[in-house]
Amino acid sequence: MDWNTLRNEFPITRRWAFFDHAAVAPLSGRAQRAMTEWAADMAENGDVHEPTWVRRVEEVRRLAGRLLNADPLDLAFVKNTSEGIGIVAEGLLWQTGDNVVTAAEEYPANIYPWMNLADRGVELRTVPSRDRRLWFDDIRAAIDSRTRLVSLSSVEFASGFRNDVDALAALCRERGVYFFVDAIQSLGVFPLDLKRTPIDFLSADGHKWLLGPEGAGIFYVRRELVERLHPIGVGWNSVVGSRNFAKIDFRLKPHAGRWESGSLNVAGIAALGASLELLLEVGIANIAKRVLELTDHLCAFADKAGVQIFSSRRAEDKSGVVSIIVPGADVRELVRHCRGEALVINQRAGRIRVSPHCYNTVEEIDLLVEVLRRSQRARVSG
Ligand SMILES: Cc1ncc(COP(=O)(O)O)c(C=O)c1O
């Protein structure tokens, strides 16, 4: 793979060394063009070319199916990760005394929808990390006979810890518990094969590692489970004959499509599709290798920069998200300082967070290390 040529696909590289894909990623040039193409067509032609856009949405669904090795019919476009989580939280028929297991340090999107079930008698069990890892055995120990569902991020947003989704899916299967994956911090950078890994529900918006815009995400539901969820948010497009507006025939689509209640975010989906094409051309396995090489390189120079790596960098734990302790630093101020040096990083949980994608370079990482080193030296000597 010629990573330098790939940089031409990313206008962001002209101005910034961008290491914040765990927050809101820049659009690829292709995604930008897809959005402007849609906007121009809508402005100049209104709905004249609607069939073309409807076809494009279905093409993007197939691309998402390729990404996940899933039947495209099992995927619904949603407005964000939270919507997918809500479909399941509000759709499962809970009984008083049921419980849901998640991690204590999950992003709030994967906490509040389950907390919101307290008035239906559902307990939320949050498993804390220990030694910077979320331990499989701790998750297992939290599951009991009343556990209905385990919901975890594939990669934890603040620590960058990568959960062993295969092992967790197998555990949930064995215990007869549903498994929900918030995949937003790994989709586009780590492979996931839904035919091989028995995940029941998955949700991810496109605005991080998928390099799409905000507001166009993917929700997956295993076909056998469709009828076990009460379908919330039903609309004109939820039914089998949704394009026949003259006839009321309330038969819900027998797959994920029933959750696409009405008009879709076509501009966002078209842009997501353009980035998906690019990512699939590069190959997700190649992207994973590249991102791990870049983040390994960063971690190898932590000492030189006077910082400490917080993330577990064991082979099976590491991800594209590196959480870094900067002793003595005001991390918000440091993030601002980096912006002044054309470096985009972020901060979470009192640490800086660096999340490069495959088009970043070793030279950009070296620049970051140098800026951190200088700012640490100035702090110590000043
Ligand atoms: C793990 C995780 N889930 C979800 C989100 C975002 O949720 P949504 O797509 O609903 O905005 C984020 C980050 O913003 C995240 O890190």
Ligand as a Chemical Component Dictionary entry (heavy atoms), coordinates in Angstrom:
data_LIG
# 
_chem_comp.id                   LIG 
_chem_comp.type                 NON-POLYMER 
_chem_comp.pdbx_formal_charge   0 
_chem_comp.three_letter_code    LIG 
# 
loop_
_chem_comp_atom.comp_id 
_chem_comp_atom.atom_id 
_chem_comp_atom.alt_atom_id 
_chem_comp_atom.type_symbol 
_chem_comp_atom.charge 
_chem_comp_atom.model_Cartn_x 
_chem_comp_atom.model_Cartn_y 
_chem_comp_atom.model_Cartn_z 
_chem_comp_atom.pdbx_ordinal 
LIG C1 C1 C 0 -17.901 4.558  22.405 1  
LIG C2 C2 C 0 -18.712 5.660  21.814 2  
LIG N1 N1 N 0 -20.005 5.468  21.538 3  
LIG C3 C3 C 0 -20.760 6.429  20.982 4  
LIG C4 C4 C 0 -20.243 7.663  20.677 5  
LIG C5 C5 C 0 -21.081 8.705  20.020 6  
LIG O1 O1 O 0 -22.428 8.375  19.984 7  
LIG P1 P1 P 0 -23.387 8.993  18.878 8  
LIG O2 O2 O 0 -22.991 8.374  17.566 9  
LIG O3 O3 O 0 -24.739 8.575  19.316 10 
LIG O4 O4 O 0 -23.187 10.463 18.881 11 
LIG C6 C6 C 0 -18.888 7.926  20.991 12 
LIG C7 C7 C 0 -18.215 9.209  20.751 13 
LIG O5 O5 O 0 -18.660 10.254 20.509 14 
LIG C8 C8 C 0 -18.117 6.889  21.547 15 
LIG O6 O6 O 0 -16.832 7.079  21.816 16 
# 
loop_
_chem_comp_bond.comp_id 
_chem_comp_bond.atom_id_1 
_chem_comp_bond.atom_id_2 
_chem_comp_bond.value_order 
_chem_comp_bond.pdbx_ordinal 
LIG C1 C2 SING 1  
LIG C2 N1 SING 2  
LIG C2 C8 DOUB 3  
LIG N1 C3 DOUB 4  
LIG C3 C4 SING 5  
LIG C4 C5 SING 6  
LIG C4 C6 DOUB 7  
LIG C5 O1 SING 8  
LIG O1 P1 SING 9  
LIG P1 O2 DOUB 10 
LIG P1 O3 SING 11 
LIG P1 O4 SING 12 
LIG C6 C7 SING 13 
LIG C6 C8 SING 14 
LIG C7 O5 DOUB 15 
LIG C8 O6 SING 16 
# 
